[in-house]
């Protein structure tokens, strides 16, 4: 029994390690490819299209050829009103996020990403899926102040890059809220593979228009080299990140992946200064990011407490976190939350769009509330 527990725990930490490595690797790899100082491929829309095209092709083979998962019942009305808007904002968030790599450092981008809870909360309130609460609002103010302090301490501050990154964050936040509003309204459940199957091709087509006018003319006259293996391996890393998150949440829960995400951010900030020596971190950067992180942690604590107080009153939050990190399959907070979506919707309750915070902004297409349920079901059916 003890050996089985140790093996399960070891496997859980192995998945977490793989997630942290892949997530950090994708970000650093994208920066290296796009940066004029390194590989010098300054076409972020093209890179995003490569990711979407590759993911769409892989998803097609997994769904239609190998039949790993079954496609959902997708009508034209659902595709037009749900998939297209979600794909548009997903493509926009990746496009703007990748463009930011041309102007600002990886470390500063990670610090700006602390604004994600703020953006999601604002969009949720505006869309009517969350209510304005003072305790959450004060946390958002704390996060915002931290990001402002961190920005003030940035030596190589660039307005264009900052605007691109912040715009990408708000586009991602709107996509998360739309995913909740539109897909849950239609009762549609997508796992990572079916998400890629439907959303990746649509995102590719959405990106084609700006690519044709903004990047295609420059690519025709430039002497940019196109290395097949560089872009192929880059696309594989991005796709692998999707599935690593799928596996991690399947073994633990949203609390664990969020804690791992915070750890990954600190590692990535430190690692980026080694990989890209021109990235300089100041003391004010660290202080500002630490302030923002306190706000993010407090915000996550409030959201976990809200859900667990109604779903799992017997267990305290520290006990649940401990169980998650020990590899025990505790009930995922967002899975519990999503199980009551219909009840809350009919009663007019507070169905928080901010509960749909992504574990990682780089690749995942679906909210944790959907991912956790599907991940656990499929992983248990495969005997993981």
Buried (B, 14 or more C-beta within 10 A) or exposed (E): EEEEEEEBBEBBBEBBEBBBBBBBBBBBBBBBBBBEEEBBBBBBBBBBBBBBBBBBBBBBEBBEEEEEBEBBEBEEEBEEBBBBBBBBBBBBBBBBBBBBBBBBBBBBBBBBBBBBBBBBBBBBBEBEBBEEBEEBEEBBEBBBBBBEBBBEBBEEEBEEBBBBBBBBBBBBBBBBBBBBBBBBEBEBBBBBBBBBBBBBBBBBBBBBEBBEEBBBEEBEEEEEEEEEEBBEEBBEBBBBBBBBBBBBBBBBBBBBBBBBBBEBBBBBBEBBBEBBEEBBBEEBBBBBBBBBBBBBBBBBBBBBEBBBEEBBEEBEBEEBBBBBBBBBBBBBBBBBBBBBBEEBEEEEEEBBBBBBBBBBBBBBBBBBBBBBBBBBEBBEEEEB
